[in-house]
Amino acid sequence: MPFATFRQFWPYYLQQHARRRTRIAHYVGTSIIVVLFPFAVVTGRWPLLLTLPVAGYGFAWAGHALFERNRPATLAYPFWSLRADFVMWERFIGGQLSRDLSRAGVLPDGTIDPARRLTP
């Protein structure tokens, strides 16, 4: 595995989500999970838990296919990608994601600074 730590993985993950529309698709999927999981637990509607992967990854993978035109990082790094999905969502809500994107070499137009592009 080329990334020894999550800290090393995070900029790569952000570069894989350089386009705003891709990130929005992730936010929608993550938001559905954040609402659906506690709803299913509180109401005892356990079968709803089975829909979580479809709700979360459905939007995310559609974003990669339609907007980013890349392969989701989830396929190569499933656990770190899941963690990064929630970190990205939280940092977006907290207003900190723009700084992270800039540090990762993601430009405002959704492209990546070629000198800073990371490859696994």
C-alpha positions as CSV (number, residue, x, y, z in Angstrom):
1,M,0.0,0.0,0.0
2,P,1.6,3.3,-1.0
3,F,0.0,5.3,1.7
4,A,1.3,4.4,5.2
5,T,-1.1,6.8,7.1
6,F,-4.4,8.5,6.7
7,R,-2.6,11.8,6.7
8,Q,-0.8,10.7,3.5
9,F,-4.0,9.4,2.0
10,W,-6.1,12.5,2.6
11,P,-4.5,14.8,-0.1
12,Y,-4.8,11.9,-2.6
13,Y,-8.5,11.5,-1.7
14,L,-9.1,15.2,-2.2
15,Q,-7.5,15.1,-5.6
16,Q,-9.8,12.3,-6.5
17,H,-12.7,14.6,-5.6
18,A,-11.4,17.8,-7.3
19,R,-14.6,18.7,-9.0
20,R,-17.3,20.4,-7.0
21,R,-20.1,18.3,-8.4
22,T,-18.4,15.1,-7.3
23,R,-18.1,16.4,-3.8
24,I,-21.8,17.4,-3.8
25,A,-22.8,13.9,-4.8
26,H,-20.8,12.6,-1.9
27,Y,-22.3,15.1,0.5
28,V,-25.8,14.0,-0.5
29,G,-25.0,10.3,0.0
30,T,-23.2,10.9,3.3
31,S,-26.1,13.1,4.5
32,I,-28.6,10.4,3.7
33,I,-26.5,8.0,5.8
34,V,-26.2,10.4,8.7
35,V,-30.0,10.7,8.8
36,L,-31.0,7.2,7.9
37,F,-28.7,5.3,10.3
38,P,-30.0,6.9,13.5
39,F,-33.6,6.8,12.2
40,A,-33.4,3.1,11.5
41,V,-31.9,2.5,15.0
42,V,-34.3,4.7,16.9
43,T,-37.4,3.4,15.1
44,G,-36.2,-0.2,15.0
45,R,-36.6,-0.4,11.3
46,W,-33.5,-2.6,10.9
47,P,-34.0,-3.5,7.2
48,L,-33.2,0.2,6.4
49,L,-29.7,-0.4,7.5
50,L,-29.3,-2.6,4.4
51,T,-29.9,0.4,2.2
52,L,-26.9,2.4,3.7
53,P,-24.3,1.2,1.2
54,V,-26.5,1.8,-1.7
55,A,-27.5,5.3,-0.5
56,G,-24.0,6.3,0.3
57,Y,-22.0,4.8,-2.5
58,G,-24.7,5.2,-5.1
59,F,-24.5,8.9,-5.1
60,A,-20.7,8.9,-4.6
61,W,-20.0,6.5,-7.5
62,A,-22.4,8.4,-9.7
63,G,-20.4,11.5,-9.0
64,H,-17.2,9.8,-10.0
65,A,-18.7,8.4,-13.2
66,L,-20.6,11.6,-14.3
67,F,-18.4,14.4,-13.1
68,E,-14.9,13.3,-12.1
69,R,-14.5,10.6,-14.7
70,N,-12.3,8.6,-12.4
71,R,-12.3,5.3,-10.5
72,P,-13.6,5.8,-6.9
73,A,-10.8,5.5,-4.3
74,T,-13.2,3.2,-2.4
75,L,-12.2,0.3,-4.7
76,A,-8.5,0.5,-3.8
77,Y,-8.7,1.9,-0.2
78,P,-12.2,1.0,1.2
79,F,-11.6,1.8,4.9
80,W,-9.6,5.0,4.4
81,S,-12.1,6.1,1.8
82,L,-15.0,5.5,4.1
83,R,-13.3,7.6,6.8
84,A,-12.4,10.3,4.3
85,D,-16.0,10.5,3.1
86,F,-17.1,11.5,6.6
87,V,-14.0,13.8,7.1
88,M,-14.7,15.6,3.9
89,W,-18.4,16.0,4.8
90,E,-17.5,17.3,8.3
91,R,-14.9,19.7,7.0
92,F,-17.2,21.0,4.3
93,I,-19.9,21.7,6.9
94,G,-17.3,23.3,9.2
95,G,-16.0,25.5,6.4
96,Q,-12.5,24.0,6.4
97,L,-12.5,22.0,3.2
98,S,-11.4,24.8,0.8
99,R,-8.1,25.1,2.7
100,D,-7.6,21.3,2.6
101,L,-8.3,21.3,-1.2
102,S,-5.8,24.1,-1.7
103,R,-3.2,22.3,0.3
104,A,-3.8,19.2,-1.7
105,G,-3.1,21.0,-5.0
106,V,-6.8,21.2,-6.1
107,L,-7.4,24.4,-8.0
108,P,-10.7,26.4,-7.7
109,D,-11.7,25.3,-11.3
110,G,-11.6,21.6,-10.2
111,T,-8.3,20.8,-11.8
112,I,-5.2,19.6,-10.0
113,D,-1.8,21.4,-10.1
114,P,0.2,19.0,-12.2
115,A,3.3,19.5,-10.0
116,R,1.4,18.3,-7.0
117,R,-0.6,15.4,-8.4
118,L,-0.4,12.3,-6.3
119,T,-0.5,8.8,-7.6
120,P,-0.9,5.6,-5.6
